[in-house]
Amino acid sequence: MKSKLIFFTFIAATIFASCSAKESKSAGKTKFPLPKSAEESSIYVEPCPQIGYDFIRGMDASAVLSVEKSGAKFYGFDGNEQDVFLTLAQSGINYVRFRVWNDPFDENGNGYGGGNNDLATAIELGKRATAAGLKTQIDFHYSDFWADPKRQHAPKAWQDLDIEKKSAALYEFTKSSLEKLLDAGVDVAMVQVGNEINNGMSGEKGFINVAKLLQEGSRAVREVAKSRKKEIAVALHYTHINRENYPDEITRIAMSLKNYKIDYDIMGLSYYPFWDGTMANMQSVVKMFREEYGKKVMIAETSYPFTSEDGDGFGNAFAGKEKDLVPGYPATVQGQARAVRDVCALSCEAGAMGVFYWEGTWIPVGKATEDNSPKWEKFGSGWASSFCAKYDLEDGGLYYGGGSWDNQAMFDFYGRPLESLKVWRYLRYGTKCQIKIDFIPSVEISCDVGGAVNLPSAIPVIINNGKTEQFSVQWNQDDVKKISTQKAAVFLIGGKVEDKNIFARFEVKSINHAKNSSFEEADTSMWKVISRGENPTDFQKKEADAHSGKTALHFYSEQEMDFEISQTLEGLENGIYAVSLFAQGGDVSKDSRMEVFAISGGKEVRENFMVTTWVDWKNPKTSGIKVSDGKLTFGARIKCNAKGWGTLDDFSVFKID
């Protein structure tokens, strides 16, 4: 690419397509009209002329009230403090979504967290959204806390009811809640009956019972809409649309809904680009519901990180590390904008009526260096509080804490709107923006001990238009001269790409003596698995759960697990060795025990670790063990509760001295 940057103006075509159809007629009317030509911006947005003004540009803003009660503030694009819903409307958002839990409080009135989203909260937020000219979607979870594929707990008040009484209770709750929202002046235009209900709903798992609940929820919405003479759409919501990981699930769901004659207007799909497969796969699912089942479709949830940093001292649900990101979409403000733009453009191309961004307003309520737990506990501004333990013992009760979404908000850590928030108003006509470097990926260089030092003269750089180009790099020669390949070591080398400073990590590697260290080879005979009880392991071929390649050692059981995987090496050069591995998993109790170990000459060293959640990879390492007879046994031991799960991958055995 030429070093001189070029200035581009993008003028949208005048072609209209399916996304400006009548199906979302009311969505485009806000107090702030969308632009009719490209606007100046610091972010690049390619125009999407097929996206009409009535395309749903939605934002889930459920946590706003708890965040504000915790002392956080929101600002407008002019830098002045203002109502967040006004800022959303100015950015092109035309729809907001609020979750509703039945009773997210314990017997003493302490909130479970996650926004403490009861009906009163939805009414208060809904009135503010309506005042800003925004339509509202109400997302009934029919639970007292989070409902998703992992858990669908019935509300406390319904837990002892049979299906007939539970269906009646759900009908009454839906009807009375919707009536109260409308009486308060909230402009409810859509109601979601259940949230990510793939594996059940409100404590029910069999589809026959779930179907009864869905029908009663839908019936309540229809009756209120008719009595109020108001158009209110009924939406359902599912996830697991990645057909590679869940080959038949979404098709089975679509067929079941049709066979049971479930009354609904819109199929809502969760689509997170870093979790839910390719955009082409997403389009195929949208088309399936449109073309084969005659349903309107929306992306009910999506998001993307603008940074890999943590804003509040509590780990993020998706950390945004380079290796986990979707190729071409860095964790930058520009990368976030491009991800949103592309999800909108490609879902629209497939016939979707709109997209909702999930919790783009869930910002930190304190700095990452502070103890924010008192605010999370008192105001419910973290994902879960300790008070939820009795209701959600297996998850919230164990891992309660702060916000896990702050790096995917569309406001910075201090409540100031990011330029990416304006992508919603830029969708149709794009922006006028200088083409420039957006992100320089990490530079990792290595050689074996005794090898030559070869540094690249050019490295790949991501431009703000999403393209990757090779740019020349000038390395700091003083740093280069310090590199020695006589033994294993790591060196940091400074460099410059145009006017940007970079650093490369140069690693001099020892030989990894572990055989079939990442389980990619069919012959796994060098590995020995000993289990106290039924063997809970298998060599699983699933790239999403592997640290590298496509295979990892997977463990899961309905019973308690106690196993060891090991390998014995002989003929090693005497010296000091270090052993490490990568591990990820979840649903593991606090009294579980996991360790990486190494044994030689009758002595053992070990290092404890614990898995926390999916793809949050841990990399435990032993401190080193002396090998004096050329023999070393190494591996990992796992002792954990029933239904705990995870994968082990990429074992390494390096001579360090």
N, C-alpha and C positions, 0 to 999 in steps of 0.2 A: 504494500500500500504506500502511496506517495506520502511523504511527510507533511506536505501542505494539506490541511484539512479543508474539505469542501462544504459549502453551505447549501443545504437543500430546502426547498419548500414543497410541501406535499399538498396537492389539490385533489380532493376526493372526487370520484366519479359520481355521476348522477343516477346510477342504477339502483333501483330498490329491489329487495328480495323478500323472502318469507318472513324475516324477523320484524318487519314493520306491519305485519298482519293485524287483524282486528282482535286477535286473541289476548293481547295485552293493551287494549285500547286506553285504559285509564292510567297506565304506568308512566306515560311521558309528560303528564301535566304537573309541573312544579312551579314554584315562585321564581325560579331562575332558569329561563329558557336555555336550551343547549345551543352551542355555536352553530353557525351556518357556513363556516369556512375554517381552515386550519388556523390555530393560534400559536403564538410564540410560547416556547417552553424550554426548560432546561433538560427535559427528558424527550427521547425520541418515541413517538407513537405512530406506527404505520396506519394509515386510514383503513377503515372497514366500511365501505359504502353500503354493504348489504345490511348493516345494523340500522334499523329505523329508530325514530325518536321514541317510540313506544316500547322498545326493548327494555325488559326489566333490568335495571342497574341497582342491585340490591346490596344491603349491608346488614348483617346481624350485629346488633349493638346491645345485647342483653346485659352486659356487665357494667354499663355506663354508670348507673346509680350507685352501685357499691364502690366503684372507683372514685367517684366524686365524694362520697361520704368519707372515704379514706384520706381525703385532702388533695387528691390530684386535680389538676385543672386542664381544660381544653382551650385551645386558641384558634383563631381564624387565620386565613391566609395573609391578613394584614398585620399579624403579630399581636393583636389585641384579644383578650379573653372574650369568648362568646359561647353560646350554647352549641354543643357539638352537633346537634341535628341541623342547625343552620349551616354549619360548615359542610356537613354531608350534602345538603341540598345544593350549596354553591359548587360543590365538586362534581355534580351531575348525578348523584344518587337520587333515585325516585321512589325507592321502596326500602323499608326497614323491617327487620325480623326480630321478634322477641320470643324467647322460650318461656314457657309457663310450667312450673312445678306445682303440684297440689299443695304440699305443706312442707317446705324445706327448712323445718325448725325442729329442735328437740323438745322434750316435755317442759324445759325451762325457758323456751323462747330463743335459744341460741341458734343462729343460722348455720346451715350446712356448708355455706360457701358457694363458689361458682357464680356469684352474683345474687344469691338468695332470691331467685327469680320466682316469686309467688305472683298471684294475680294482681295484687295491689301494686307491685313493682311494674308489671306490664302496663297497667292503667296509667301510672305516672309517666312512664317513658313514652307511651303511646300518645298521650296528650301533647307532649312536647314535639314529637315527630309530626303529628297532624298539624300543629301550629306552624311548622316549617314547610308545610305543603307536601309531606311525604305520605305515601300509602303504607299500610301496615300489614304484615303477615304474622299471625299468632301460631307459634309452634308448641302445641301441647305434647309434653312428654308422657303424661299420664303416669307419673312417678313423683316421688318426693325429692329426687335428685337426678343425676345424669342418667339418661337412657340412651343406649347405643348397642351395637352387636354383642358387646361383652356382657352387658347387664340390662335387664328390663324388670327392675323391682316394682312391684305393685305399691301404690301409696299405702302408708300405714293403715289408713282407715278402710282400705279394701282388702287387706291381706287375708282375712278369714272368710271372704265372700265367695260363693260359688259363681260359676260363669254367668248365670242369669242375673244374679244380683249385681255382679261386677259390671256387666254390660249396662244395666239400668243406672248404676252410679256414674259410669262414664258419660252416659247420655245427659244426665242431669248436670254433671259438672261442666261439660262442654256448653250446654245451652245457657246455664246461668252465668258462666264466665263470659261468654260472648255477649250476652245481653248487658252485663255490667260494663263491658268495654265500650259498647255502642252508646249506652246511656251516658257515659263519661265524655262522649264526643270523639272517641278514637276512630279514625277512618280505617276500619278493618276491611280489607279487600280479599284476603286469602287466609284460610285456616289449614294448618298442617295437622293431620290426625296421626299422631305418633312420630317418633324420631328414630331414624335408622333401625327399623324394626325387622331386619333380616332374620333374627333368631328368636323372635317373640315380641310380646308387648304386654306391659303392665302385669308381669308375673306369669303370663300364659305363653306356652311354647308351641303347642299344636296349632296348625293353621285353622282348624275348624273353630276353635275358641277365639283366635286372633281375628278371624273373619267377622265373628259376632261383635267384637269390640269395634272394629273398623266401621261396620254398618251402622252401629249406634252413634258413633262419633259423627259420621257423615250425615245421618238423619237429623241430628241436633243442629248442625250447621244449616242444612237445607230449610228446616223449619224456621229458624231465626231469620234467615235471609228472606224467606217468603213473607213472614209477618212484618218485617221492617221494610219490605220492598227495596231491598238492596242486593246488588250482585256481590256474592262472596264465593270465591272458588274454593273447592276442596282439594287439598294436595296430600299425597302420601310421600314417604321419604325412605329411601333405601341406599345402601352403600355396597361395597364389595363388587364393583362393576368391572374390575380387572379380570378379564376372562382367562388370562394366563394362570393366575393364582386361584381363581374361583370359576372353573370352566362352565359350569351349568347353573350356577346359583341365580343369577339375575334373570335368566330365561325361565327357570322354574318358578320364580316369584311372579313374573309377568303372566305366566299361564295360570297359576293358582288364583290370582286376582280376577282374571277373566272367568275362570270356571266357577268361582264362587260369586260372580256378578257383583263385585265390590263397586259401590257408587263413588267415583272420584273423577276429578277433571284433569289434574296435573300430576305427572310422575316427577318427583324430586329426587335427584341423584347427588350423592356426595362425590366430588371429584377433586382430589388433591394430587397435583401432578407428580409429586415426589412419593406418593403412596399407591395411587390407584391406576397405574399403567399409563400407556401412551395416550396422546390426544386422539389419535386415529381410533383406538379402542373405545374411548369415550364417545366419539361421533357415532360409532357403530351401534352403541347401546341407545343413544338418543334416537337414531333412525329406526331402531327396532320398535320402540314404544310408539313412535309416530306412525310408521308405515304398517306394522303388523297388528298393532292394538288400537290405533286411532286415538291415542292420547297426546295431549299437550305435554311438553317436557321442559323442565328447568334444571339448571345446576343449583341444587339447594345449598351446597357448601363448597367453597374452594378457598385457597389462600396461597401465599408464597412469602418467604422471609425477605426483609429488606436488609438484614444484617445477621451475622452469626453470633453476635454478642448477646449476653444475657443482661436484662435490664433491672432485675429485682433480687438477684441472689438465689433464685430458685430455678432449677434446670428447665430448659425449654422442651416442649413436646417434639419439635423438630429443630435440631440444633443449627441446621443450615451449614454443616461442614461441607467443604468442597466435594468430597468423595460421594456425598449423599444427594447432592443437588442434581436437578435435571440438566443435562448437558446444554450449554448455551444460555442458561438462565442463572447468573451468579446471584449471590445473596446481597444485592445492592438495591437502592431505590429504583434504578433503571431496570434491573432484573425483575423486580416485583411488578413494575408497570408492564413490562413485556409479557410476563406470565399471565397477568389478568387480561391484557388485551388479547392474547392468543386463545385463552380459554373462551372468552366472549366471542371472538371471531369464528372459531372453529365449531363451537357448540351452535351458534347461530346458523352457520353454513349447513349444519346437519338438521336444522329445524327447531332448535330450542327457542323458547320464548324469553329467556333471560337467565341471569346469573346472580346468585347471592354470595357475597364474600363473608367468610365467617369471622366474627368478632374482631373487626378491624379497628375497634375503639378500645380494646382491652389493653391499656397501657399500665406500666408499673406504678405502684403507689408509694414508692420510695426507692432510693438508690440501691444498687447491687451490693454496696459496701455496708449497708445498714441492716439492722434486724427489723424486718417489716412484719414479722409474725403477729404482733399485737393487732395491727390493722387488718390483716387477713382474717384473724379470728373474730374480731369485733364486728367488722363490716362485711365480711364475706367476699372480699375482693381477690382472694386467692382461688385456685381451682377447687380447693376443698378445705374445710376446717376440721379440727379434731372432733367437733361436735357431731360429725356425720358417722362416727365410728360404729355406733349401735345399728344404724340403718344400712351402711355400706362398709361392712367390716373388712371384706376381702380386698378392697382397693383404697377408697378414700380414707378409711380408718387407719390404713398403714402408711400411705404416702401423701397425706394431706400437706398443704403448703401454699406457696404463692402462685402467681400467674405463670402459665407455661406457654403463653402465646404472644408475649410482648415483642418478640423479634419478627412477628408476622402481622403486627398492627399496621395501619396505614397512617399512624401518627408516630412521632418519635417518642423517646422515653420520657419527654417532658410535656407531652400533650400538644406539640406543634404539628400541624398537618404536613405530611410529606408531599412532595410534588407528585409522587405516584398516585395519590388520592384523586388527582384530577384526571386520571386516565379514563374515568367514567364519562367525563364531558368531552374528552378528546376522541372517543371511539370512532365516531363516524367520519370525521375529517382529518384526524391525525394532528400532528404538530409541525411547526417550523422549528427546526433544531439543528444545531451544528453537529456534524458527525465527528465523534471523538472517542477516545478510549474510555471504556466503562470499568473494566476490571482486568487485572493481570493475574492469571492463575498462579498458584504456588509453583515454584521451580524446584524440582527434586532431581538431583544428579547423584549418581553413585558409580563406584568401581570396586573391584575386588582388591583385597590386600595385595600390594605389589603392582597394581595396575596403573595405567596411564591416566593423567588428568586431562579430560577432554570437555571443554565448556562450549555450549552452543553459541553461535554468533547471532542467532535470532530465536525468539521464543513466541509461542502463540498468545495472542491478546484478544480479549472479547471487546468488540466495538458496541456502542450504544444501539446500533441497529440490529444487534444479535449475531452478526457475522464474526467469525474468528479469522484474524489475519496474523501473518508473521511480521514481527517488528524487530529491528536490530537492537541488540543490547550491548552496552559497554560495561565490561566487568572491572571491578576495582583490582588493579594488579597487585597492590599490597596484600589484599586478602588472598589472592591466588597463590602468591609466593609462600604463604603460610601452610598450604596444604601438604600433608605428608601421607603417603600411602603405605608406610612401613607397618602399621597396625590399624586395627579397627578404630575409627574415630569419626566424629561429625564436625564439619566446618561450616561457618556461615560466611557467604560471599556477597558483598554488596555489588550493586550494579545500577544502571540507569537505562530506562526506555523513554526516549524523548525527554520530557521534563520530569518524569516520575522515577522516584527511587524504588528499587526492589531489592530483595534479598533471596539468595538461593541457598538451599540446604544441600551440602555436598557430603555424602556419607561414604566412608571407606568401610566396606562390608567384609565380615568374616564369612566363611562358608556355613550355611545352615545345615547342620548334620542330621536334623530330623528327617526321617524318610516318609514320603507321601504326607508331607506336613499339612497340606490343606485338603487332603482326602479326595483329590481330583482323579487319582489313578484308581482303576478298578480293583487292583490287588491291595487289600487292606489287611493282609495277614500279619504285617509287622505290628499292628495295633492289637492290644489285648484289653478286653473289657471284662471286668469282674463286677458282678452286681449282687448285693445282698437282697434277694427277692427277684421278682420278675425284671428282666433287662428292659429299661425304659429308653434305650438308645437305638438309633438307626443312622445310617449314612444317607442323609436327606439331600436330594438334588432339588434345590430351590434357591435360585440366585438371590432373591430378596432377603433370605435369611443367612446367606453366606457372607463372610467378611471379604473374601476374594473368590474368584471363580464361581462355580455353581453348586458346589457340594460342601456340606459341613456336618459335624456330628450333632445330631438333634436329640434332645431328651424331652420326654413328657410321659406322664402316667396318671391314671386315676388313683393310684396308691402312692404312699410315701416312697421316695427314691433314695437309694444309697448305693452309689456305684463309683468305679474308678476306671479310667482309661489310661493306659501306659504303653511305653515302647522302650526297649532296651537296646542300647548301642554298644558295640565293642570295637576295639582297635582304634580308639580315639587317641590323639596326641595328649600326653599329660599336660595339665594346666588347670586354669580356672574357667568354668563354663557358667553361662547364664541361660535360663530357660524361661520362655514366655509363651503366651497364647492370647487369642482374642475371644471374647465371650459376650453374648447378649441374651436377653430373655426377660421374663416377667412373672407376675403372680407368685412371687417367692416370699415366704414369711420371714420375719426378722430373725428367727432362731435357726434358719437354714445355714449351712456351712459349705463354702466352696473354696478350693485352694488349688494352686499350681505347685508342683513339687518336683524335686530332683534328688536322686539317691546315688551315692557312690562311696565305695569303701566302707560301707556300714553306717555312713552318716547321711542325714537328710536335711534339706532346707526346703522351706515352703513359704508361700505368700498367699494370704487370704484375699478374696475378692467377693463381690456380690453383683448380680445382674439386677437391673432396675426396670427397664422397659425396652420395647422393640427397637432394634438397631442403635441403641445407646451402648456402643461397643466399649467394653472394658479391656485393658491390656495389662494384666498382672504379670510381674516378672520376679523371678527369684533374685536374691542378692548375689548369687554366685556360689558354686560348689567346686571343691577341689577334686580333680580326677587324677589318681596316681597309678591306677592299674588298667587304664584304657577303657573302663566300663562305666556306663551311666544309664540309669533308668529314670525316666521323666514322665510326667503326665499331669492329670487333673483328677481331683476327687470332688464329687458332688453329693451332698446330702441335703434333701429339701422336701418340702411338703407335697402332698398330692396336688395335682393340677398345676404345679409349677412347670415352667417350660423354658427352653432356650437352645442355643447352639454354641458349639466350641469350634474354633477354626484357626488356621495358620499358627500351628505350634512352631517354635524356633528353638534351636540349640546352638548357641554361638560360643566360641572360645574367646574370652575377653582378656586373658593374660596367660 
